[in-house]
Every structure is written in C-alpha cells, then in structure tokens.
C-alpha cells in the first residue's frame, strides 16, 4: 500500500507540472429538480458546476502509470485521474437553458479557495412541460455541454443510495484494491442490485433516486457512466464530496475517515429533506463506512422522512452486534434491515410502499 501511495503522489506531482495554458473546461453535474417553495407552479434545480483549466499534456503521467500497471488500461486511468490535476477557475458565472422549461438557470460565480472553480446554486427554471427528466444545456461555452435534470413531485417515495460496495463493487476495505478498481478496472455492479433498483422504480411508482457517495467530485464522470450502464432504470443525481486535494493519496485516505464521511452524508440528507420535505425515503447503504450511523442519525432527526434503512453487510467490515445496536439506538427495529449478498434478490419482495422494511 505504501508503494501505491508513493506512486500516486508522484503521478499527481508530475501531472501538475505538465499543466498547459488552455481554454476553460466545464463539468456540469446531474441535478435534482423540485417544487419552488415560493411558487408551486414553478420548479427549482440544485445545479453544480466545476470550471477548470484542462490538462492537455499527459505524457509523463502516462509513462508513470505504465510502470505500475501495464495491461492496456493506462488510458482509462489517465482519464479518471485528470480532474484531480485540473486547476479550478474562480469568478465564472454560467447560464443553463432547459428547453422544456420557461426560464434559464444562472449559477452563482465559481468560488475561490478552498472550493476553487466550484459553484452550487438553487435556480428557478419556471414552468416545465413534459416528463420527469430534462436536459439542461450550457449557453456560454463554445462546446455542447449538457446535464440531466431529474424532477420529482412533492410527495410519494424516494430512494437515497450509497454507491461504493452498495451499488458498485469497490473493495473499500482494501485500499490497494480500491485504487485498482477505481483507476484501472471496468466498474461492476454489486450482483442483484440493478434488478432490485429496477423493481423499486416500479413498486415505489417512479421514485427519485439520489446517490450520496463519499467519493470525491472528481470521480463524477466515472460514477455517472457506471450508473448509466448498470442502473438505467434508477438513474439520479450524484451528491459527491467536495475535496480540495494536495495529492491523490487523499482519495484513499478519505475512505478511512468515518467522521468526515458521517458529517458529509448527513449534510446531504439535510439537502434532500429541504428539497422534498413531504416525501419518505428508503435509504440503502453498507457496513464498510458510516451508512448505519448516517441513516440512523437522519431517522432520529427527521422521523418517518426516513421510511426504511437497508444496510448491506460486507464481509470484513465491522458487523458486530455492538456496532449495530449503538448505531440504531432510538430507531425502531422494524425500520432497519441488515442484508447479505444472498438476501438481495428477496429484497424486491418487501412491500416498502405498504409499510414493511
């Protein structure tokens, strides 16, 4: 593991050294839409962007990675690492047009340090016609850059899901395997989870799926493509951590810091509750990090806004009786379920809409 950390540190150092001057690039994150609290006939989107100088000379980075992993997947690793070497650009305002809606959305200017180049804005898009999924297109950029906007009504059900080792095989507990899986491997879903989420999309009457992950926002393109390929029936926005990284090894370090993960995920559930205060959510996570503590804390704060809590019992994690008793203190036993790989297929038979967990 020390070798991997040293290598990745060197990779980022060489990547930063080869940054060349170029035009600004823009990453638009997929966005949730919800009812405007001040005008019930209008919609609001919670839109996030990252404006940055792109990295165009990756020769040194490629050579460095080849020395470690020479199996034809180097280009894949370089693509996944490039946003870690990008330099954010402050003070840029963006406008997004949604063809199905009556107003354009204008983001606040991108920030300076420590959130360099990032902007998050709740913006009205007026009255929208059509279904629950829209496409927002960036107006003030020469390229065609778009985002998917997922709209949902004020009541009914929703699903909040973790990604790593809940939906995607990530090997979070093995840091070397986590790095390999993240940089070099084709992402694979946890067996049975795509079918389960497709079933939930039907039985819960097209609920919004919101993915809250401890992964940094620089991995958003990887995670978005993974969900599109493996979970086409349960797509939704991804809320990922906003990390300012000095070196790539922090990507590995962050997965072993449960306090930061706990605080981040709780803050994102607060964000979801502010958007959809009258919905109830099934929350799905795993035992590798802080999901039991996060979802139980959200239940204690918001009550039946959290309808059910499902936790994937991952081998090698802290799955002790004491851990779960402490985590779920104050949560009724019929509100949470610890499931194994063998239980996944049967989860689709649970009548969540009818009150079972």
Secondary structure as GFF3:
##gff-version 3
##sequence-region A 1 357
A	DSSP	alpha_helix	2	17	.	.	.	ID=ss1
A	DSSP	beta_strand	24	28	.	.	.	ID=ss2
A	DSSP	beta_strand	31	36	.	.	.	ID=ss3
A	DSSP	beta_strand	39	53	.	.	.	ID=ss4
A	DSSP	alpha_helix	59	66	.	.	.	ID=ss5
A	DSSP	alpha_helix	74	81	.	.	.	ID=ss6
A	DSSP	three_ten_helix	82	84	.	.	.	ID=ss7
A	DSSP	beta_strand	87	88	.	.	.	ID=ss8
A	DSSP	beta_strand	95	98	.	.	.	ID=ss9
A	DSSP	beta_strand	105	106	.	.	.	ID=ss10
A	DSSP	beta_strand	118	126	.	.	.	ID=ss11
A	DSSP	beta_strand	133	138	.	.	.	ID=ss12
A	DSSP	beta_strand	146	151	.	.	.	ID=ss13
A	DSSP	beta_strand	157	161	.	.	.	ID=ss14
A	DSSP	alpha_helix	175	183	.	.	.	ID=ss15
A	DSSP	alpha_helix	193	203	.	.	.	ID=ss16
A	DSSP	beta_strand	208	216	.	.	.	ID=ss17
A	DSSP	three_ten_helix	217	219	.	.	.	ID=ss18
A	DSSP	alpha_helix	220	230	.	.	.	ID=ss19
A	DSSP	beta_strand	238	241	.	.	.	ID=ss20
A	DSSP	alpha_helix	249	254	.	.	.	ID=ss21
A	DSSP	alpha_helix	258	275	.	.	.	ID=ss22
A	DSSP	beta_strand	280	286	.	.	.	ID=ss23
A	DSSP	alpha_helix	291	302	.	.	.	ID=ss24
A	DSSP	three_ten_helix	303	305	.	.	.	ID=ss25
A	DSSP	beta_strand	306	312	.	.	.	ID=ss26
A	DSSP	alpha_helix	321	327	.	.	.	ID=ss27
A	DSSP	three_ten_helix	333	335	.	.	.	ID=ss28
A	DSSP	beta_strand	336	339	.	.	.	ID=ss29
A	DSSP	three_ten_helix	341	343	.	.	.	ID=ss30
A	DSSP	alpha_helix	344	347	.	.	.	ID=ss31
###
